[in-house]
Amino acid sequence: MRGALAAVVVVLGLAAACVSAQPFCGIQQNGNTVIDLSPLRDSGPFSGIPDHIHPLYQYEIAFCENTNMPCGRGTSLDDAITQSPAPGSAGGNCYTIGMWDSAATINFINDGTPEAGVRIRYDNGHPYNHVNQTRTGVIDVFCNGDFPNEPSIEFVGEATFDQLEEIYYFKVQSKHACLAPAPNPGSPGKKGLSGSVIFIIILACLLVVYLAVGVTIQ
């Protein structure tokens, strides 16, 4: 009985390890990490970001993941950016501004000055004003060593693009948007997990779990 219980604990631990594997969050070049935003992902999501244009609303932001965001009235939205009623407001709806999915992108704000920071774009938000126009979130994350831990996040505004998108702009300042130190010659540098490596890890975890369950049943 104790052996079976121990096996179950091992299985649960392995399953948790498999679930925790996450894709790289940042920018890589030639296999080396140039900018690593995973600390922002791991310390988020960030909520209560005020909307100075429409004070009835506020925003919640996650980096490189979709999170079960609070959305008032006891509900939530599983997305990367949420617009929700501000505290004390009379009401209002909740909207998905953008999703962390295959359409999301992370690029330098300016290719000519990569040290400035990166731009994250989340697409596939809710329709805007019930027309053929979707919400999109754009987050400019600027390199700023004055914010080593908690980032500074502010809503900049929104604009319509070609009558197809309503784009919501955010400005973030964080040291994690600064360029990583260049690797020493001959050093492989810091590398994130590629999609193929993550897939192999998941397969290995599933195999071990399968074998462990088989042993437990026997």
Beta strands, then each sheet from edge to edge (+ up, - down):
strand 1: 26-29
strand 2: 32-36
strand 3: 46-50
strand 4: 57-61
strand 5: 67-70
strand 6: 76-79
strand 7: 81-85
strand 8: 95-98
strand 9: 105-108
strand 10: 117-122
strand 11: 134-143
strand 12: 152-161
strand 13: 165-174
sheet 1: 1+ 2-
sheet 2: 3+ 4- 7+ 8-
sheet 3: 5+ 6-
sheet 4: 9+ 10- 11+ 13+ 12-
end
